[in-house]
Amino acid sequence: MHFCALVRRTQAAASGAFWGLRDLSAKVTGVMPRVREMVSGYLRRFPGWTPLRQAMATVLGVTVEDIIDLETAGDPIIYLDARTQHGEFKLRVEAFIDASRAPEYRGETAFWKGLARVLGQEVLYDDGGSSVPTRWVLVRPDGIRFKVFEDSTQEGPDPVLDPDEPPRRLPEG
């Protein structure tokens, strides 16, 4: 088992569990906490902050103003945390989505397929379909999904695909 992948997935699960229960906007607004769905993945290239927010807004059916940084107070539809990194995938993206106010949100797979299409680049995410921590889903801009594996011989937190393990096309869904 690749230790870095396990740590990364554990952190994502813990973060998602916290954000799925409540968000910090209640402290600021006094409003009942909102349930938010966490989506987490990687983009092959960094498109720039404005194009990323525009693409997310398009996919989710909201305005760019409805997407704010995780550190900003308020009650947005989407909190966004994105970090550039080195390696094969240049941007890690985490979004905390109030699905009740994002009219086009249809689940994590649809979100990543839409983002890959709008940005015109490959996206890597964990669909929760396996207990293997090095297994990922790669989505091409045309929406075709592949099961891929992380190279467990690589050190560091950034995912690198295993060149010896060919991608396997996943059924549509």
matplotlib code that plots the C-alpha trace (Angstrom):
import matplotlib.pyplot as plt

x = [0.0, 1.4, 1.7, 1.4, -1.8, -3.3, -2.5, -3.9, -7.2, -7.5, -7.1, -9.7, -12.1, -11.6, -12.1, -15.1, -16.7, -16.3, -17.6, -20.4, -21.8, -21.7, -19.8, -18.3, -20.8, -23.1, -20.6, -20.7, -24.3, -26.1, -27.9, -28.5, -25.4, -25.6, -24.8, -22.0, -20.7, -16.9, -15.4, -11.6, -9.4, -6.5, -6.2, -3.5, -2.7, -3.3, -5.8, -5.5, -7.8, -10.4, -10.8, -11.1, -13.9, -15.6, -15.5, -16.8, -19.6, -20.6, -20.6, -22.6, -25.1, -24.0, -22.3, -18.5, -19.4, -21.1, -17.6, -15.4, -12.1, -12.3, -10.9, -13.5, -16.4, -19.9, -22.5, -21.5, -22.9, -19.3, -16.2, -13.1, -9.7, -7.2, -3.4, -0.8, 1.8, 4.6, 4.3, 2.1, -1.1, -0.5, -3.5, -5.3, -8.9, -11.3, -14.8, -17.4, -20.8, -24.2, -26.0, -29.4, -28.3, -26.2, -28.9, -26.6, -24.8, -25.4, -22.8, -19.1, -18.6, -20.8, -18.9, -15.4, -16.7, -18.1, -14.9, -12.7, -15.0, -15.1, -11.4, -10.4, -8.0, -7.7, -8.9, -8.0, -10.2, -11.2, -14.7, -14.8, -15.2, -12.2, -10.5, -7.2, -5.6, -3.5, -6.6, -8.0, -10.4, -9.0, -11.5, -10.7, -12.2, -14.5, -16.0, -14.5, -13.4, -10.5, -9.4, -5.8, -3.2, -0.7, 2.9, 3.6, 7.3, 7.2, 7.8, 6.0, 2.3, 1.7, 0.0, 2.0, 0.4, 1.9, 3.4, 3.4, -0.3, -2.4, -5.6, -8.7, -11.9, -14.8, -18.4, -20.5, -22.4]
y = [0.0, 3.4, 5.4, 8.9, 7.9, 6.5, 9.7, 11.8, 9.8, 9.8, 13.6, 14.0, 11.7, 13.5, 16.9, 15.7, 14.3, 17.6, 19.7, 17.2, 17.8, 21.5, 24.5, 27.6, 30.0, 29.4, 31.1, 34.2, 34.4, 32.7, 30.6, 26.9, 25.0, 23.8, 20.3, 20.4, 17.7, 17.6, 16.8, 16.4, 15.8, 16.9, 18.8, 18.0, 21.7, 24.9, 26.9, 30.1, 31.1, 33.0, 30.3, 27.6, 29.5, 30.2, 26.6, 25.5, 28.0, 26.7, 23.1, 23.8, 26.4, 29.2, 32.5, 33.1, 35.2, 32.1, 30.4, 31.8, 30.9, 28.5, 31.2, 33.8, 34.3, 34.1, 31.6, 30.8, 28.0, 26.7, 27.0, 26.4, 25.3, 24.8, 24.5, 24.3, 21.5, 19.9, 16.6, 15.1, 16.9, 20.6, 21.5, 19.9, 21.0, 20.6, 22.1, 22.1, 22.3, 23.2, 20.9, 22.3, 25.7, 24.4, 23.7, 21.6, 19.6, 15.9, 14.2, 13.9, 12.0, 14.4, 17.3, 16.0, 15.0, 18.5, 20.2, 18.1, 19.0, 22.8, 23.1, 20.7, 18.7, 15.5, 15.2, 12.7, 11.8, 9.0, 7.8, 5.8, 2.6, 0.8, 0.2, 0.3, 3.6, 3.8, 3.4, 6.5, 7.6, 9.6, 11.6, 12.8, 16.0, 13.9, 12.4, 8.9, 7.6, 5.2, 3.3, 4.1, 3.4, 5.5, 4.6, 3.3, 3.5, 7.3, 9.3, 12.5, 13.5, 14.3, 11.5, 10.0, 7.5, 4.0, 3.7, -0.1, -0.3, 0.6, 2.6, 0.5, 2.1, 2.3, 1.8, 4.9, 6.0]
z = [0.0, -1.0, 2.2, 0.6, -1.2, 2.0, 3.9, 1.1, 1.0, 4.8, 4.9, 2.2, 4.0, 7.3, 5.6, 3.7, 6.8, 8.7, 5.8, 5.1, 8.5, 8.8, 7.5, 9.2, 7.6, 10.6, 12.9, 10.7, 9.6, 12.5, 9.8, 10.2, 9.0, 5.4, 4.3, 1.7, -0.6, -0.9, -4.3, -4.5, -7.6, -9.7, -13.0, -15.4, -16.0, -14.0, -16.1, -14.0, -11.1, -13.2, -15.8, -13.1, -11.3, -14.6, -15.6, -12.2, -12.5, -15.9, -14.8, -11.7, -13.1, -10.8, -11.1, -10.6, -7.5, -6.0, -5.7, -3.0, -1.4, 1.6, 3.9, 3.0, 5.4, 4.0, 2.8, -0.8, -2.9, -3.3, -1.2, -3.3, -2.1, -5.0, -4.7, -7.4, -7.1, -9.0, -10.7, -13.4, -12.2, -11.6, -9.5, -6.6, -6.3, -3.4, -3.6, -0.9, -2.8, -1.4, -3.8, -2.9, -4.4, -7.3, -10.0, -12.3, -9.7, -10.5, -8.3, -8.2, -11.5, -13.5, -11.9, -13.0, -16.4, -16.9, -15.7, -17.9, -20.9, -20.2, -19.4, -22.2, -20.1, -18.1, -14.5, -11.9, -9.0, -6.6, -7.2, -4.0, -6.1, -4.7, -1.3, -3.2, -2.3, -5.5, -7.8, -9.5, -12.2, -15.1, -17.1, -20.6, -22.1, -24.2, -21.0, -21.3, -18.0, -17.3, -14.2, -13.6, -10.9, -9.1, -9.4, -5.9, -6.4, -6.5, -3.4, -2.4, -2.1, -5.8, -7.8, -10.7, -13.0, -13.2, -16.7, -16.4, -15.7, -18.8, -18.3, -18.4, -19.8, -17.4, -18.4, -18.9, -15.9]

ax = plt.figure().add_subplot(projection="3d")
ax.plot(x, y, z, "-o")
ax.set_aspect("equal")
plt.show()
